[in-house]
Amino acid sequence: THCATRTTLAALEEAARVVRPGGFLFVHDYERLAGDNARMERELFARAYPRGEFLALCEAAGWTPERFAAPRGDDAVLRALFPDQGAYAAIFDELRPVIWRVVRT
């Protein structure tokens, strides 16, 4: 298993440990729509998961996916802060912001 995946699973397991059954967790993150994480991991030390992979990690950690939302808006603020616009596009163009709500089983 990839190190970032193990780290994500460990974080979800720790959250499940401190939330009682029936409690919920919101995760505001990016969903990977295409491509891979090579550049994102190399430059940002981060990873974005495709929906199925993220939901499988949630279930393995003791969370039942309840719903998700893709917030509307633009990325102008983050884009303006990023020093290299080509790198920004290469990293973020195949992602979309998403908010997951998962329930502790």
N, CA, C and O atoms as CSV, one atom per row, in Angstrom:
chain,resi,resn,atom,element,x,y,z
A,1,THR,N,N,0.844,-1.190,0.000
A,1,THR,CA,C,0.000,0.000,0.000
A,1,THR,C,C,0.880,1.241,0.000
A,1,THR,O,O,1.904,1.292,0.682
A,2,HIS,N,N,0.479,2.213,-0.754
A,2,HIS,CA,C,1.204,3.472,-0.857
A,2,HIS,C,C,1.228,4.183,0.495
A,2,HIS,O,O,0.247,4.132,1.237
A,3,CYS,N,N,2.325,4.836,0.817
A,3,CYS,CA,C,2.506,5.518,2.099
A,3,CYS,C,C,1.405,6.548,2.358
A,3,CYS,O,O,0.872,6.607,3.466
A,4,ALA,N,N,1.057,7.359,1.357
A,4,ALA,CA,C,0.011,8.368,1.532
A,4,ALA,C,C,-1.335,7.709,1.810
A,4,ALA,O,O,-2.127,8.229,2.595
A,5,THR,N,N,-1.599,6.573,1.177
A,5,THR,CA,C,-2.849,5.862,1.414
A,5,THR,C,C,-2.889,5.334,2.842
A,5,THR,O,O,-3.923,5.422,3.504
A,6,ARG,N,N,-1.776,4.789,3.324
A,6,ARG,CA,C,-1.718,4.310,4.713
A,6,ARG,C,C,-1.926,5.465,5.685
A,6,ARG,O,O,-2.596,5.304,6.705
A,7,THR,N,N,-1.358,6.627,5.376
A,7,THR,CA,C,-1.512,7.800,6.229
A,7,THR,C,C,-2.965,8.260,6.258
A,7,THR,O,O,-3.494,8.585,7.321
A,8,THR,N,N,-3.601,8.289,5.111
A,8,THR,CA,C,-5.019,8.673,5.041
A,8,THR,C,C,-5.867,7.692,5.828
A,8,THR,O,O,-6.742,8.102,6.591
A,9,LEU,N,N,-5.618,6.402,5.651
A,9,LEU,CA,C,-6.369,5.394,6.389
A,9,LEU,C,C,-6.157,5.567,7.890
A,9,LEU,O,O,-7.115,5.484,8.659
A,10,ALA,N,N,-4.925,5.804,8.315
A,10,ALA,CA,C,-4.643,6.001,9.743
A,10,ALA,C,C,-5.387,7.216,10.288
A,10,ALA,O,O,-5.902,7.169,11.406
A,11,ALA,N,N,-5.454,8.302,9.518
A,11,ALA,CA,C,-6.174,9.505,9.963
A,11,ALA,C,C,-7.666,9.221,10.091
A,11,ALA,O,O,-8.299,9.650,11.056
A,12,LEU,N,N,-8.229,8.506,9.130
A,12,LEU,CA,C,-9.652,8.163,9.191
A,12,LEU,C,C,-9.932,7.212,10.356
A,12,LEU,O,O,-10.969,7.326,11.010
A,13,GLU,N,N,-9.024,6.282,10.619
A,13,GLU,CA,C,-9.186,5.375,11.753
A,13,GLU,C,C,-9.123,6.131,13.082
A,13,GLU,O,O,-9.889,5.836,13.999
A,14,GLU,N,N,-8.225,7.092,13.188
A,14,GLU,CA,C,-8.127,7.888,14.412
A,14,GLU,C,C,-9.384,8.721,14.611
A,14,GLU,O,O,-9.884,8.831,15.730
A,15,ALA,N,N,-9.891,9.299,13.554
A,15,ALA,CA,C,-11.142,10.052,13.660
A,15,ALA,C,C,-12.274,9.126,14.111
A,15,ALA,O,O,-13.098,9.515,14.938
A,16,ALA,N,N,-12.318,7.910,13.575
A,16,ALA,CA,C,-13.350,6.946,13.968
A,16,ALA,C,C,-13.197,6.551,15.436
A,16,ALA,O,O,-14.188,6.296,16.121
A,17,ARG,N,N,-11.964,6.503,15.911
A,17,ARG,CA,C,-11.723,6.131,17.310
A,17,ARG,C,C,-12.335,7.145,18.272
A,17,ARG,O,O,-12.835,6.763,19.330
A,18,VAL,N,N,-12.302,8.419,17.925
A,18,VAL,CA,C,-12.770,9.458,18.852
A,18,VAL,C,C,-14.217,9.895,18.614
A,18,VAL,O,O,-14.747,10.715,19.365
A,19,VAL,N,N,-14.852,9.358,17.586
A,19,VAL,CA,C,-16.258,9.693,17.306
A,19,VAL,C,C,-17.109,8.475,17.639
A,19,VAL,O,O,-16.814,7.365,17.197
A,20,ARG,N,N,-18.149,8.681,18.407
A,20,ARG,CA,C,-18.992,7.537,18.777
A,20,ARG,C,C,-19.847,7.091,17.591
A,20,ARG,O,O,-20.113,7.884,16.687
A,21,PRO,N,N,-20.276,5.837,17.588
A,21,PRO,CA,C,-21.132,5.340,16.505
A,21,PRO,C,C,-22.344,6.251,16.296
A,21,PRO,O,O,-22.993,6.676,17.252
A,22,GLY,N,N,-22.627,6.534,15.043
A,22,GLY,CA,C,-23.714,7.447,14.690
A,22,GLY,C,C,-23.246,8.880,14.503
A,22,GLY,O,O,-23.954,9.687,13.901
A,23,GLY,N,N,-22.056,9.209,15.013
A,23,GLY,CA,C,-21.493,10.541,14.813
A,23,GLY,C,C,-21.030,10.686,13.374
A,23,GLY,O,O,-20.939,9.700,12.643
A,24,PHE,N,N,-20.743,11.891,12.976
A,24,PHE,CA,C,-20.349,12.087,11.579
A,24,PHE,C,C,-19.092,12.924,11.460
A,24,PHE,O,O,-18.662,13.588,12.403
A,25,LEU,N,N,-18.520,12.869,10.271
A,25,LEU,CA,C,-17.292,13.572,9.937
A,25,LEU,C,C,-17.480,14.237,8.577
A,25,LEU,O,O,-17.990,13.621,7.642
A,26,PHE,N,N,-17.071,15.480,8.476
A,26,PHE,CA,C,-17.015,16.155,7.186
A,26,PHE,C,C,-15.557,16.188,6.743
A,26,PHE,O,O,-14.670,16.520,7.530
A,27,VAL,N,N,-15.317,15.846,5.502
A,27,VAL,CA,C,-13.981,15.920,4.918
A,27,VAL,C,C,-14.077,16.829,3.700
A,27,VAL,O,O,-14.742,16.494,2.720
A,28,HIS,N,N,-13.416,17.974,3.763
A,28,HIS,CA,C,-13.388,18.916,2.640
A,28,HIS,C,C,-12.055,18.698,1.936
A,28,HIS,O,O,-10.994,18.972,2.498
A,29,ASP,N,N,-12.115,18.207,0.715
A,29,ASP,CA,C,-10.908,17.769,0.035
A,29,ASP,C,C,-11.088,17.940,-1.469
A,29,ASP,O,O,-12.008,18.620,-1.923
A,30,TYR,N,N,-10.205,17.321,-2.228
A,30,TYR,CA,C,-10.322,17.269,-3.689
A,30,TYR,C,C,-10.607,15.841,-4.114
A,30,TYR,O,O,-10.086,14.890,-3.531
A,31,GLU,N,N,-11.429,15.703,-5.122
A,31,GLU,CA,C,-11.707,14.410,-5.739
A,31,GLU,C,C,-10.940,14.350,-7.058
A,31,GLU,O,O,-11.012,15.275,-7.868
A,32,ARG,N,N,-10.214,13.272,-7.267
A,32,ARG,CA,C,-9.473,13.094,-8.518
A,32,ARG,C,C,-10.424,12.557,-9.569
A,32,ARG,O,O,-11.014,11.491,-9.397
A,33,LEU,N,N,-10.575,13.305,-10.669
A,33,LEU,CA,C,-11.453,12.909,-11.768
A,33,LEU,C,C,-10.701,12.144,-12.845
A,33,LEU,O,O,-11.290,11.326,-13.552
A,34,ALA,N,N,-9.416,12.399,-12.977
A,34,ALA,CA,C,-8.581,11.741,-13.987
A,34,ALA,C,C,-7.125,11.918,-13.575
A,34,ALA,O,O,-6.818,12.640,-12.627
A,35,GLY,N,N,-6.244,11.256,-14.294
A,35,GLY,CA,C,-4.813,11.428,-14.065
A,35,GLY,C,C,-4.317,10.724,-12.821
A,35,GLY,O,O,-4.992,9.862,-12.258
A,36,ASP,N,N,-3.117,11.112,-12.403
A,36,ASP,CA,C,-2.512,10.489,-11.228
A,36,ASP,C,C,-1.993,11.576,-10.289
A,36,ASP,O,O,-2.118,12.768,-10.568
A,37,ASN,N,N,-1.419,11.151,-9.190
A,37,ASN,CA,C,-0.966,12.068,-8.143
A,37,ASN,C,C,0.524,12.354,-8.160
A,37,ASN,O,O,1.028,12.995,-7.237
A,38,ALA,N,N,1.245,11.902,-9.174
A,38,ALA,CA,C,2.703,12.016,-9.157
A,38,ALA,C,C,3.167,13.452,-8.918
A,38,ALA,O,O,3.980,13.695,-8.027
A,39,ARG,N,N,2.674,14.381,-9.684
A,39,ARG,CA,C,3.136,15.766,-9.523
A,39,ARG,C,C,2.616,16.381,-8.224
A,39,ARG,O,O,3.344,17.110,-7.550
A,40,MET,N,N,1.392,16.098,-7.877
A,40,MET,CA,C,0.825,16.624,-6.638
A,40,MET,C,C,1.631,16.147,-5.432
A,40,MET,O,O,1.926,16.927,-4.526
A,41,GLU,N,N,1.985,14.863,-5.428
A,41,GLU,CA,C,2.780,14.329,-4.335
A,41,GLU,C,C,4.186,14.923,-4.321
A,41,GLU,O,O,4.718,15.237,-3.256
A,42,ARG,N,N,4.774,15.075,-5.474
A,42,ARG,CA,C,6.145,15.590,-5.574
A,42,ARG,C,C,6.224,17.046,-5.134
A,42,ARG,O,O,7.160,17.427,-4.430
A,43,GLU,N,N,5.254,17.866,-5.538
A,43,GLU,CA,C,5.344,19.303,-5.264
A,43,GLU,C,C,4.579,19.759,-4.026
A,43,GLU,O,O,4.949,20.753,-3.403
A,44,LEU,N,N,3.525,19.046,-3.668
A,44,LEU,CA,C,2.697,19.488,-2.541
A,44,LEU,C,C,2.651,18.487,-1.389
A,44,LEU,O,O,2.066,18.770,-0.343
A,45,PHE,N,N,3.268,17.314,-1.577
A,45,PHE,CA,C,3.225,16.260,-0.565
A,45,PHE,C,C,1.778,15.942,-0.186
A,45,PHE,O,O,1.462,15.745,0.987
A,46,ALA,N,N,0.917,15.896,-1.179
A,46,ALA,CA,C,-0.513,15.648,-0.980
A,46,ALA,C,C,-1.001,14.657,-2.023
A,46,ALA,O,O,-0.307,14.360,-2.996
A,47,ARG,N,N,-2.210,14.149,-1.802
A,47,ARG,CA,C,-2.806,13.158,-2.691
A,47,ARG,C,C,-4.296,13.420,-2.777
A,47,ARG,O,O,-4.926,13.755,-1.773
A,48,ALA,N,N,-4.864,13.273,-3.959
A,48,ALA,CA,C,-6.308,13.385,-4.166
A,48,ALA,C,C,-6.798,12.028,-4.657
A,48,ALA,O,O,-6.207,11.434,-5.559
A,49,TYR,N,N,-7.872,11.548,-4.064
A,49,TYR,CA,C,-8.364,10.210,-4.382
A,49,TYR,C,C,-9.553,10.247,-5.325
A,49,TYR,O,O,-10.394,11.141,-5.232
A,50,PRO,N,N,-9.628,9.285,-6.228
A,50,PRO,CA,C,-10.879,9.086,-6.968
A,50,PRO,C,C,-11.964,8.680,-5.965
A,50,PRO,O,O,-11.662,8.136,-4.903
A,51,ARG,N,N,-13.198,8.943,-6.302
A,51,ARG,CA,C,-14.315,8.702,-5.387
A,51,ARG,C,C,-14.300,7.280,-4.803
A,51,ARG,O,O,-14.373,7.113,-3.585
A,52,GLY,N,N,-14.208,6.279,-5.646
A,52,GLY,CA,C,-14.271,4.898,-5.166
A,52,GLY,C,C,-13.167,4.555,-4.197
A,52,GLY,O,O,-13.396,3.851,-3.213
A,53,GLU,N,N,-11.971,5.045,-4.462
A,53,GLU,CA,C,-10.835,4.762,-3.577
A,53,GLU,C,C,-11.011,5.437,-2.221
A,53,GLU,O,O,-10.736,4.831,-1.186
A,54,PHE,N,N,-11.470,6.693,-2.221
A,54,PHE,CA,C,-11.682,7.390,-0.958
A,54,PHE,C,C,-12.784,6.714,-0.147
A,54,PHE,O,O,-12.643,6.533,1.063
A,55,LEU,N,N,-13.868,6.345,-0.798
A,55,LEU,CA,C,-14.973,5.713,-0.077
A,55,LEU,C,C,-14.567,4.345,0.478
A,55,LEU,O,O,-15.015,3.962,1.559
A,56,ALA,N,N,-13.731,3.612,-0.242
A,56,ALA,CA,C,-13.233,2.335,0.265
A,56,ALA,C,C,-12.368,2.546,1.512
A,56,ALA,O,O,-12.446,1.762,2.458
A,57,LEU,N,N,-11.550,3.592,1.520
A,57,LEU,CA,C,-10.752,3.917,2.708
A,57,LEU,C,C,-11.651,4.265,3.888
A,57,LEU,O,O,-11.396,3.846,5.018
A,58,CYS,N,N,-12.702,5.033,3.621
A,58,CYS,CA,C,-13.648,5.382,4.692
A,58,CYS,C,C,-14.270,4.131,5.291
A,58,CYS,O,O,-14.310,3.978,6.512
A,59,GLU,N,N,-14.746,3.251,4.451
A,59,GLU,CA,C,-15.383,2.030,4.934
A,59,GLU,C,C,-14.400,1.152,5.708
A,59,GLU,O,O,-14.769,0.557,6.721
A,60,ALA,N,N,-13.151,1.067,5.241
A,60,ALA,CA,C,-12.137,0.272,5.937
A,60,ALA,C,C,-11.831,0.842,7.324
A,60,ALA,O,O,-11.436,0.109,8.231
A,61,ALA,N,N,-12.015,2.152,7.478
A,61,ALA,CA,C,-11.718,2.816,8.747
A,61,ALA,C,C,-12.918,2.890,9.683
A,61,ALA,O,O,-12.796,3.403,10.795
A,62,GLY,N,N,-14.078,2.387,9.255
A,62,GLY,CA,C,-15.244,2.397,10.138
A,62,GLY,C,C,-16.233,3.517,9.876
A,62,GLY,O,O,-16.995,3.891,10.768
A,63,TRP,N,N,-16.232,4.051,8.677
A,63,TRP,CA,C,-17.155,5.125,8.290
A,63,TRP,C,C,-18.074,4.640,7.175
A,63,TRP,O,O,-17.637,3.926,6.273
A,64,THR,N,N,-19.323,5.021,7.235
A,64,THR,CA,C,-20.271,4.751,6.164
A,64,THR,C,C,-20.490,6.050,5.396
A,64,THR,O,O,-20.954,7.035,5.970
A,65,PRO,N,N,-20.164,6.065,4.119
A,65,PRO,CA,C,-20.398,7.267,3.324
A,65,PRO,C,C,-21.890,7.588,3.282
A,65,PRO,O,O,-22.715,6.717,3.006
A,66,GLU,N,N,-22.222,8.836,3.555
A,66,GLU,CA,C,-23.628,9.238,3.569
A,66,GLU,C,C,-23.966,10.112,2.364
A,66,GLU,O,O,-24.952,9.869,1.668
A,67,ARG,N,N,-23.150,11.117,2.126
A,67,ARG,CA,C,-23.400,12.002,0.986
A,67,ARG,C,C,-22.151,12.817,0.684
A,67,ARG,O,O,-21.207,12.855,1.472
A,68,PHE,N,N,-22.167,13.461,-0.466
A,68,PHE,CA,C,-21.083,14.362,-0.807
A,68,PHE,C,C,-21.657,15.514,-1.604
A,68,PHE,O,O,-22.748,15.422,-2.167
A,69,ALA,N,N,-20.909,16.594,-1.640
A,69,ALA,CA,C,-21.300,17.759,-2.423
A,69,ALA,C,C,-20.059,18.326,-3.086
A,69,ALA,O,O,-18.973,18.342,-2.504
A,70,ALA,N,N,-20.236,18.782,-4.289
A,70,ALA,CA,C,-19.160,19.471,-4.999
A,70,ALA,C,C,-19.489,20.958,-4.945
A,70,ALA,O,O,-20.324,21.435,-5.713
A,71,PRO,N,N,-18.838,21.699,-4.042
A,71,PRO,CA,C,-19.173,23.115,-3.898
A,71,PRO,C,C,-18.894,23.898,-5.173
A,71,PRO,O,O,-17.921,23.642,-5.882
A,72,ARG,N,N,-19.748,24.833,-5.439
A,72,ARG,CA,C,-19.570,25.697,-6.615
A,72,ARG,C,C,-18.652,26.855,-6.253
A,72,ARG,O,O,-18.436,27.157,-5.079
A,73,GLY,N,N,-18.133,27.477,-7.254
A,73,GLY,CA,C,-17.248,28.610,-7.050
A,73,GLY,C,C,-16.042,28.457,-7.948
A,73,GLY,O,O,-15.954,27.527,-8.749
A,74,ASP,N,N,-15.131,29.368,-7.803
A,74,ASP,CA,C,-13.929,29.258,-8.618
A,74,ASP,C,C,-12.706,29.166,-7.720
A,74,ASP,O,O,-12.789,29.319,-6.501
A,75,ASP,N,N,-11.594,28.918,-8.342
A,75,ASP,CA,C,-10.349,28.729,-7.605
A,75,ASP,C,C,-9.427,29.937,-7.730
A,75,ASP,O,O,-8.211,29.804,-7.597
A,76,ALA,N,N,-9.988,31.098,-7.980
A,76,ALA,CA,C,-9.180,32.288,-8.246
A,76,ALA,C,C,-8.218,32.628,-7.103
A,76,ALA,O,O,-7.079,33.017,-7.358
A,77,VAL,N,N,-8.652,32.489,-5.867
A,77,VAL,CA,C,-7.795,32.854,-4.736
A,77,VAL,C,C,-6.610,31.898,-4.645
A,77,VAL,O,O,-5.465,32.339,-4.547
A,78,LEU,N,N,-6.875,30.594,-4.676
A,78,LEU,CA,C,-5.780,29.624,-4.622
A,78,LEU,C,C,-4.876,29.752,-5.835
A,78,LEU,O,O,-3.652,29.708,-5.711
A,79,ARG,N,N,-5.467,29.907,-6.990
A,79,ARG,CA,C,-4.685,30.049,-8.226
A,79,ARG,C,C,-3.754,31.262,-8.140
A,79,ARG,O,O,-2.597,31.181,-8.551
A,80,ALA,N,N,-4.244,32.375,-7.613
A,80,ALA,CA,C,-3.436,33.592,-7.512
A,80,ALA,C,C,-2.257,33.415,-6.548
A,80,ALA,O,O,-1.213,34.046,-6.718
A,81,LEU,N,N,-2.424,32.567,-5.551
A,81,LEU,CA,C,-1.356,32.344,-4.577
A,81,LEU,C,C,-0.289,31.369,-5.077
A,81,LEU,O,O,0.813,31.321,-4.531
A,82,PHE,N,N,-0.608,30.606,-6.096
A,82,PHE,CA,C,0.304,29.587,-6.599
A,82,PHE,C,C,1.342,30.243,-7.496
A,82,PHE,O,O,0.973,30.959,-8.427
A,83,PRO,N,N,2.627,30.023,-7.247
A,83,PRO,CA,C,3.662,30.758,-7.980
A,83,PRO,C,C,3.824,30.369,-9.453
A,83,PRO,O,O,4.266,31.196,-10.251
A,84,ASP,N,N,3.484,29.152,-9.829
A,84,ASP,CA,C,3.685,28.684,-11.201
A,84,ASP,C,C,2.352,28.230,-11.770
A,84,ASP,O,O,1.843,27.171,-11.403
A,85,GLN,N,N,1.786,29.031,-12.668
A,85,GLN,CA,C,0.454,28.731,-13.200
A,85,GLN,C,C,0.420,27.450,-14.022
A,85,GLN,O,O,-0.605,26.768,-14.041
A,86,GLY,N,N,1.501,27.104,-14.696
A,86,GLY,CA,C,1.553,25.845,-15.431
A,86,GLY,C,C,1.509,24.653,-14.492
A,86,GLY,O,O,0.827,23.663,-14.759
A,87,ALA,N,N,2.235,24.755,-13.398
A,87,ALA,CA,C,2.216,23.691,-12.396
A,87,ALA,C,C,0.837,23.598,-11.754
A,87,ALA,O,O,0.333,22.502,-11.508
A,88,TYR,N,N,0.229,24.749,-11.484
A,88,TYR,CA,C,-1.114,24.746,-10.897
A,88,TYR,C,C,-2.083,23.984,-11.800
A,88,TYR,O,O,-2.829,23.123,-11.332
A,89,ALA,N,N,-2.068,24.297,-13.068
A,89,ALA,CA,C,-2.957,23.624,-14.017
A,89,ALA,C,C,-2.660,22.130,-14.072
A,89,ALA,O,O,-3.585,21.318,-14.095
A,90,ALA,N,N,-1.382,21.759,-14.093
A,90,ALA,CA,C,-1.011,20.350,-14.169
A,90,ALA,C,C,-1.474,19.582,-12.937
A,90,ALA,O,O,-1.807,18.402,-13.037
A,91,ILE,N,N,-1.499,20.229,-11.788
A,91,ILE,CA,C,-1.892,19.567,-10.548
A,91,ILE,C,C,-3.403,19.573,-10.351
A,91,ILE,O,O,-3.981,18.550,-9.981
A,92,PHE,N,N,-4.050,20.710,-10.593
A,92,PHE,CA,C,-5.441,20.877,-10.189
A,92,PHE,C,C,-6.484,20.716,-11.292
A,92,PHE,O,O,-7.668,20.596,-10.978
A,93,ASP,N,N,-6.108,20.708,-12.543
A,93,ASP,CA,C,-7.116,20.656,-13.600
A,93,ASP,C,C,-7.903,19.350,-13.641
A,93,ASP,O,O,-9.001,19.320,-14.195
A,94,GLU,N,N,-7.372,18.275,-13.071
A,94,GLU,CA,C,-8.084,16.997,-13.077
A,94,GLU,C,C,-8.705,16.692,-11.711
A,94,GLU,O,O,-9.018,15.542,-11.401
A,95,LEU,N,N,-8.875,17.738,-10.904
A,95,LEU,CA,C,-9.463,17.614,-9.573
A,95,LEU,C,C,-10.688,18.503,-9.463
A,95,LEU,O,O,-10.857,19.448,-10.234
A,96,ARG,N,N,-11.541,18.190,-8.494
A,96,ARG,CA,C,-12.613,19.119,-8.147
A,96,ARG,C,C,-12.781,19.104,-6.643
A,96,ARG,O,O,-12.618,18.063,-6.005
A,97,PRO,N,N,-13.110,20.264,-6.068
A,97,PRO,CA,C,-13.364,20.303,-4.628
A,97,PRO,C,C,-14.582,19.441,-4.301
A,97,PRO,O,O,-15.535,19.369,-5.077
A,98,VAL,N,N,-14.536,18.798,-3.153
A,98,VAL,CA,C,-15.654,17.969,-2.717
A,98,VAL,C,C,-15.716,17.983,-1.193
A,98,VAL,O,O,-14.690,18.058,-0.516
A,99,ILE,N,N,-16.922,17.909,-0.673
A,99,ILE,CA,C,-17.140,17.780,0.760
A,99,ILE,C,C,-17.874,16.449,0.985
A,99,ILE,O,O,-18.978,16.239,0.482
A,100,TRP,N,N,-17.240,15.570,1.744
A,100,TRP,CA,C,-17.820,14.272,2.065
A,100,TRP,C,C,-18.429,14.331,3.454
A,100,TRP,O,O,-17.863,14.953,4.352
A,101,ARG,N,N,-19.559,13.700,3.639
A,101,ARG,CA,C,-20.126,13.489,4.983
A,101,ARG,C,C,-20.184,11.980,5.171
A,101,ARG,O,O,-20.852,11.272,4.417
A,102,VAL,N,N,-19.471,11.496,6.191
A,102,VAL,CA,C,-19.436,10.073,6.484
A,102,VAL,C,C,-19.892,9.864,7.929
A,102,VAL,O,O,-19.659,10.712,8.790
A,103,VAL,N,N,-20.535,8.741,8.183
A,103,VAL,CA,C,-21.106,8.452,9.495
A,103,VAL,C,C,-20.335,7.299,10.133
A,103,VAL,O,O,-20.022,6.311,9.469
A,104,ARG,N,N,-20.035,7.428,11.403
A,104,ARG,CA,C,-19.318,6.389,12.154
A,104,ARG,C,C,-20.208,5.174,12.333
A,104,ARG,O,O,-21.323,5.274,12.844
A,105,THR,N,N,-19.697,4.019,11.904
A,105,THR,CA,C,-20.491,2.791,12.035
A,105,THR,C,C,-20.290,2.161,13.394
A,105,THR,O,O,-20.878,1.120,13.686
